[in-house]
Amino acid sequence: SSSSSSSTNGVNGGGGDGEVCVHGRELELGVVDVTRAVQYLVEHSQLQLYTFSKGSLTGFWDPTVGNAEKALRIWYLFRHTPHETTVLDHEPLELPLSSHRKHIRPQQAPPPPQSSMPNSDSAPPPP
């Protein structure tokens, strides 16, 4: 299974049920969360968008109304692994792809605490 969180720069959308939900700061930046609209397009844990303007998709709209470069950025989980990709407005998109995998370094475990007590497995010190 996969889940996604999406935002766009220029190509924007909002809530479901035909209602556009835009927060003031998102509109000011020209970036809007289109997670619901993108999740609706996922079939069998896959997403394919062909070469056309993403602004024509249900749930997307363009608050920049102009010639601003538009892009769709998607963060998603696939097999419990984070992925991320960005495509320009007219570029095709296919998910999931291994090239989208985010390589996150595992956190190093802290060293074990130093004990001031002698190790019971070791031999006693010579007299």
Buried (B, 14 or more C-beta within 10 A) or exposed (E): EBEBBBBBBBBBBBBEEEEEEBEEEBEEEBBBBBBBBBBEBBEEEEBEBEEEEBBEBEBBBBBBEEEBEBBBBBBBBBEEBEBEBBBBBEBEBEBBEEEBBEEEEEEEEEEEEEEEEEEEEEEEEEE
